[in-house]
Amino acid sequence: MFTPAAATAQQEPRAAELAPAEVAALGLSEAELQDLTRIAKQYDITLTQAIADYSWQDDFSASVKTISDKYPGEFAGAAIEDNSAWVGFKGELPTAVADAFAHSRVPVMFVTSRGFSEKELVDAVTTAVKQLHPYEIPCVVALPVDGGNPDYLAWLATGLEKQL
């Protein structure tokens, strides 16, 4: 079936057909461009539309990582939802946080007064699992592995050292 969207998608260049200068102008790595090309094919949209809809997510994730590292006791989570995102905090919004997302290409909502930080949540889950689980050293990790049961992480590191 022929549709205008399909015709546009067929006329638009693929990542491999873009000149290096064009790729550099987009500010995307070759790997990101390949991923966006796959997304465009999967959703039957143009590469331009895929870039507009999805390329901002890496920048958002990097900003979230910066904020969660800077405010571990206050950061309470973040998520991407359709073409918007949110970042949450235990209490009030730290002063410099809004600046970190000032250049976001999508709306970013700040959620305050969540009552707990991600660190506190991981610590509470670790304590509960250690009390209730039959294993001497139960697995509790936060992904990416930024925290968890310190005993388990030490045990895991020791086990990995022996195998390497």
N, C-alpha and C positions, 0 to 999 in steps of 0.2 A: 504494500500500500504506500502510495506516495503522499508525503505530507510536507508542508513548508518547513517545519522544523528539521525533518530528515534531509531536505535539500540543503538547508543551511549547514547542518552538521557535515554533510559530504563535501561542501565547498570550503570549509574552514581547514586550515592546515593542522596536521598532527604535530606532536612534539618533535618527532624526528625530522620533520620538514621545516622547522623553525631554525633560522640562522642563530649562531651563538650570541650575536648582539641582541636579537629579539628576546632570547631566553634571559640574558642578563638584565634587560630592561624590565622584565617582569619581576625580577627579584626572587626568582624561584630556582632551586637546584634542578639539575637534570632529572634526578629521582622524583622530586615533587611533581615536575611536569609530566613524567611518565605516569605517576599515580593519577594525576588529574585527567590525563588522556583516557586512562582506563575507566575512570568515573564517568567521563563524558559518554563513552561507548555504552557503559552499563545502563545509564539512565537516559540514553538517547537524547543527549543535549549537546550543545556546541562546547568546544573547548573553552571559549570565552565565558560561557555561562558556568562551566565547572570551576574555572578560576575564581569567578565572582562569588560563587556559592560556597566553595570549600577551602580556598587557599588561605583564608584568614585564620583557620583553626590552629595552625602551627604557631602563628604569632600569639594567639590567645593563650595557648598552652605554655609558651615560653614566659609570658607575662605572669601567668598563674604560678609557675614554678618560682619565679623571682619573688613574688609576694608571699608565697607559702614559706619560702626559706627565710625571708626577712621578718615575718610575723607568725612564727609557728604556734605561739600561744593564743593567737587571735584568729588565724585562718580556719574556717569551718567548712570548706568545700567549694567546688566550682563545677559547672556543667555547661555543655554546649547543647542547645535545644533548637533545632531547626536553624533559622538564620539569626539567632540571638544567643546570648550567654548570660550566666549569672556567676557571681562570686560572693561567698558568704563569710560572715565573721561572727565570732562568739558574742561580741558586744558592739560597740560603736565602730564606725568605719575609720581605720587609721588615716591620718591626714594625707599622706603621699600616695595612697592606693589609687585614687581616681586618676592621677597623673599617669600611672603605669598603663592605663587603658584608654587614655585620651585620644590616641590615634587609631583606635579599633575601627574596622570597617563595618562592624555590626553593633547593634545596641548591646551594652553590657549593663545589667541590673546589679546593684549592690544590695545584698540582703544582710541586715544587721540583727543583733539580738537573738542569735540562734541558740545561745545558752551554753555552748561547748565548742571547743576547737577540735580539729581532726586529731591533733596530738592527744588531747584528753580522751577522745573516743577510742583511739588505738590503745592507750594505757588502760582504760577501763575494760575493754574487751580482753586484753592480755591478762589482766588480774583475774577476771571471771573465768577464763578458759583454764588458767593455771590451777585455780581452785577446784574446778569441776572435772577436768579431763583426767583420765587414768594414766596417761603417759607422764613420765617424770619431766620430760621437756617437750611439751606440745608445740606444734607449729602455729605461730601467729605472726603474720607478716603484713605490712602495709605496702601496697603496690603504688608506684615503684617502691622497692624495698628501702624506705626511708626510716623505718622503725619497726618495732615489734617486740616480742619476748626476747630480752637481752640474752637470757640463758640459751634459747634456741638458736639465735643468731651466732653466738659464740660456738655452740656445738656444730652448727652448719659450717662455719668458717674452718673449724678444726678438721672436720670431715673432708672438706674440699681441699685443704692443704695436703692431707695425706694422699689424696688421689692424684694430685698434680705432680 
